[in-house]
Amino acid sequence: MVLQIQPPTQPEVIYPDSDGQPVANNTIQFGWIVEIKQNIEWLFAEDPNVFVAGDLFWYPVEGRNKIVNAPDVLVVLGRPKGDRLCYQQWKEEGIAPQVVFEILSPSNTQTEMDKKLLFYDRYGVEEYYIYDPDRNNLRGWLRSEDGLDVIPQMEDWVSPRLKIRFALSIEGLQLYRPDGERFLTYTEISRNAEQERQRAEQERQRAELAEQARRDAIPRLLQMNLSIEQIAQALALSVEEVRTLAQE
């Protein structure tokens, strides 16, 4: 009898989606992460194939769960929107995040940031931006044939992929959409949405009052012996509308 020895099965590789660390170390860093992520999502809201995430684990190599990084904000053009526990690149048609943002906090070390730069350079990031809100310092790298190269002048720099503009002043960093509108905070977005809702409600009420005023005018104009046609012309209504309203 010949015994067939089964090859040992490979253990399943687990890709954790958390390291137990907070998304941000302080409110300033968190505010910047949220602002950049939300505004880029807003910018590409109508494009179903732009994926934006914040503090999401990115695994570039299948079977290597120690090779991982979690950019503060990552943007992947060419991949569909939707929830993910982590970004496993081999399941995403091999597409690496093209644009990555990091917001520094006092706990970030130079060694840590050097390792991130090497990681993003090695695994295909095309644009890499670091902003230090405490020092109001902005740096950027752009991929060339030799890898990620430093962008020598970041003032008024326009992202080749996102078309957003970086403006740095003594007040801090400001990002602008391709249409020239600046990035807004969540509070500003909510306030603008509420103001727009109020304007729409006021416009609706004005339209209702104008319509009621036209309705009320028809009986008075009929009493003045104006014809249906004359009333329709005066009130910018059709003859049929005037007849219908006159019978109500």
N, C-alpha and C positions, 0 to 999 in steps of 0.2 A: 504494500500500500504506500502510495506517495502522498505525503502531507503537504498541503499548500499553505505556506506561511503568508498571512495577510500583512501587507506593509502597515507600519504604524500610522494612524491617522494624525494629521496635523492639528494641533489645538487651535481653536478659533481665536483669531486676534480681536481683542476688544479695543475699541477706540473711544476713550473717555470723552465726555462732553463738558467736563468741569474739572478744575483742579482745586476747588474749594476756596479760591481766592476771590475777593470782591472785584466787580467790574472796574471800579475806580477807587482811588485812595482818598479822594476829597471831592467836594461839590464842584470845584472849578473844573477839574479834569472831567468829571461826569457830565457837566453842562456842555463842555465842548464836544464830547463824544456824541451826545444826543443831538446837538445842533447840526453837526456835520452829517450824521447818519440820516436824520429826518429830512434835511434839505436836499440831499442827494436822492433819497427815495421820492421826494416831491418832484424833483427835476425830471426823473425818469418814470413818473407814475403811469404814463400811457404806454410805456415800452414793456411788454411782458417778459422780455429776455434780458433784463438787467437785475441782478441779485445784489442786494446791499445788506450788510450785517455788521453788528457791533460786538466785539469781544467773543467771536465765534472761533472755536478750534478749527484750524486748517491742517489737514493731513495730506501732504503732497505725494507720499509714497505708499503704495499698498503693502500691507504686511509689516510696516515699520511704524508702530504706534509711539515710538519715542521721538520720531521726527515730527514735531508739531509746533505751531505757534498760534497765538490768538491776537491778531491785530485789533487795535481799538476800533477801527472802521476798515472794512474791506469792500471793494466793488468788483463785481465780476460781470463783464459785458459778454452776452452770448449764452447766459444760463437763465433758466426761468425763475421767476419769483416763487416764493413758497417757504414754508418752515423747514428747517433742518436742525438736527441735534448737533451736527458738526459738518464741516465741508470736507468730504472725502474726494479728492481730486480725480481719482480714477473712475468714480461714478458720475463725474461731471464732464464727460468727454475729454478728460485730461486738461481742461482749461484752468489755468491758475488765475487767482485774482490779479487783475491788471493794475489796480490802484489801491494803495494802502496808506492809512493815516495812523500816526501814533501821537498821543497827547502826553507830554511828560508830566510826572509828578515828582515831588522831592525824593521819593523812595527809589526812583529809577537810577541805576548806576551806569557809568560809561561802558563797563564791560557788558552789561545786559544789552545796551543799545547797539554795541558793536556786533554782538551775536545776532541780534535781529536783522541788522543790515546784511550780514553774511547770509542769513537764511533767505531773506527776500531776494537777494542777488542770485543765489544758487537756484531757487525754485521758480523763477520766472516773472517776478513782479516788474511791471514796466515803469510805474511811477510810485515813488515813496516820499511821503512828506512827514516831517516831525515838527510839532509846534510846542514850545515851552512857554506856557502862559505866565509863569512867574518872572521869567526874564524877557518875555515878549520877543522870543527868538524863533525864527522860522527857517528851516532847512529843507532842501529837496534833492532828490536824485531822479535821473531819467535814464532809461535803458538805451545803450548804444550797442554796437557790435561786440564790445568788450565787457558788457555787463552794465551795472548801475553806475553812472557818473554823476558827480555833484553838479547841481544846477548853480552856476556862479552868481546869478542875480535873481532873487525870488520876488523882488518888488514888481508888482503888476504882471507876474508870471501867469500864463494861461495854461491850464492842464490840456495836453494834447488829446487825451481821451474824454475828459468830462466837459471841457470847454469852460470851466469855471475859472475866475480870476482871483488871485491872491493879492490883497492890498494890506500893507503893514504900515502902521503909523504909531505915534507915541501912545495912542489910546489902546492899541492892540491890533490883533489880526481881524480883518474883515474879508469874507468871501462873497463873490458876486456871481450870479447866474449868467448864462450866455445872453439873456435879455437885458442885463444891466441891473436887475433887482438884486439887492443884497440878501444874503442868508438871514433868516429870522430865527429868533429863539422860539421855543415852544409856547411861551407866554404871549409873544407877539403874534404868532400864528393863531392862537386861540382868540386873542382880542380882535384880530382882523376878521376872523370867521364870525364872531358875535356881531361886529359892526356891520358886516355884509348881511347877516340875517336880519338885523334891525332895519337896514336900508330897504331890503326886499319887502319886509312887512309894511313899512311906511309907504312904499310904492304901491303895494296891493291895496292899502286903505285909500290912498289918493285915487286910484283907478275906480274903486267901488263908489267913492263919493261923487266922482265925475259922472259915472254911469247913472247913479241915482238922480243927480241933478238934471241930466238929459231926460230921464223918465218923467220927472216932475214938471219939466218945461212943456211937454207935449200937450197936456190938457189946457194950459194957459194959452199956448199958441193957437190951439184949435178954437178957443173962445174969442181970439182976436181975428177969426175968420181966415187964417192962413190955410192954404191947401196942404194936403198930405205931402205933395211934392216939394212945396216950399219949406215945410218943416224938416223934411229929410235932408234937404240941401243945407239948411241952417245948422242942423245938429250933426252933420256928417254921418248920417245913417241912411240905410237903404229905405226905399218906399215900403217894402214888406215889413221891415223892422218897425217903422213908425206905425203902420196899420196894426201890427200885433200888439205893440205897447199901448196903443190908444184903446184897444179892446179889453185890456186887463183891468 
